[in-house]
Amino acid sequence: MLVKNNKNSIFYFIKSIWIDIVAIVVYAIVIGTLDHNTELRKVTVPLPITSILGTIVALLLAFRTAQSYDRWWEARKVWGEIVNDSRTLIRQIKQFLSDSESEEDLKNFSTRQIIWCRALSENLRKTPYSKEVSDYLQQHNIKANNIPAELLNKHADHLALVSKKQSLNDNKQVQIDTTIARLNDAMGKCERIKNTVFPKSYSLLIHFLIYALTSILPFGLEDNYPALEIVLTIIISSILISVEQTAIIMQDPFENQPTDIPMSALCAVIENNINEICSDTLIPAIAENQSYYIN
C-alpha cells in the first residue's frame, strides 16, 4: 500500500503511465502543428461528436474506477477482520483454557494462527512460502492443496481435543469455533476477490476509446490558438489515462505490488499482538517503514 504524502509514490504512479503520456504529448504536438500549417487544417470534427465520445469515456471510467476501488476496499476490510479475529481467537483460548496445563495449547494455537496469516498472504500473492511457514509445515508434516484451509482444520481438531481433555463448556467451545469459522469466511472472501478477474474486454474498450478521443480531440477544438489546442489535448488525454491507470492498479489487491493490501505488515501486527496477549508483557512496537509503500 502506498504511503501517504510520500513523493516516491507519485513517481511510482508516473512510471506506470509515462509511455502513454509521451505518446499523447508527441501526437498532440505533431497533429497540433500540422493542423495549422498543412491541409489538415481543413479537417474538422463537430464538437457534439467529441462531447458524446468524451461523455461515454467519462461514464465508463467512473464505473471502472468505482468497481476497482470496491474490490480494493473490500479486501482491506476483510484483512481488518482477520486482524480482529486473530486477536479474538487467542484471547478466547487464553481465557477459556486458564489452567497451567494449557500453556502449551495456547502456544500451539498462537503459533499456528501466525503461520496461517502468513500462509494466506503468500497464497494470495502466489509467492513461495517463506522460511518461517515452510519450516512449520515441514515440522508438523502438513501437506494440502490449500495450506491455510488445512491450518484452520488443525485449529478445529485441536479445539476438539482440548475440549474433550478439559471438559470445556459447550458455550465456550462454540464461541471459539465461531471465531475459527469467521477466519474461514474471511479466507474465502479473499480467494473470491483473487480469483474473480476483471473483464479484459472492458479494459481494452476503455483504453481504445481514450485513444480514439485523443485522436479526434485536436480536430474538434478551435483553431485560433494552436498552443492552447496542444495543451488542452495533452491535459485532457493525460487525465483520462491517469484515471484509467488508477483503476487498473486498484483492481487486483493481492498481486505483490506497492499498491496491494499491506498483508505482510498486517501479519507482523497480528504476530506482535498475539505475542503480547500470550506473554502479558509489552512487546516493542514494529519499526516504521521508511519505504514509499507498505508491503
C-alpha angles and dihedrals in degrees: 000000000000114000118243117257095004113138091208089066088061090052089050090055094046090049089059095054105029095105091055091046092051091049091050093048093049092047093047093050095045097044093039090054096044091045090067101035106039142041087283088084087077091061112092133169116208111249094234090062091052090046093050092049091046091051092050091050091048093051093047092047092049091053093044094049093047092051093046093050090048090056092048094045093046089052090051092049091050091053089048087057090049091054092050096044092047090057091044094051094053092043090053093048091050095047099041095043097047104150121102092251090065097066092094091049090051090050092050093049091047095049092045092050092051090049090047091056093049093044091051093051092048091046091053092049092046091230126139115271115267120247091258092056095040093051092050093049092048093046092052095036093236115169126168142130089245107038097182090053090049091051090055088051087054088052090054094046091049091048091052091049094049092045091054094044095049099029089239116204110262092232092054091047091052091050092054092044090051090055090051089049090053090053089052090050091050090051090052092051091052091049091049092054091045095049098041104088120206107242109267092206090060091053092048091049093054093045091050092049092050091054091044089054090046090052096054098033097088090053092051097053127083115276096214095090113038095182092050091049091054093046094049092049091052095045098045094045093044091052091052092048090048093052091048092050091048089057092047096053092048099046096077110043096175103057100106092251129135089255093055127113103277094246096156091053091047090050089053090051091050092050091048092049094046092050089050092050092049098045100037087220133110111268116206112259119255113266114255114258112246096194125095091252140035114233 
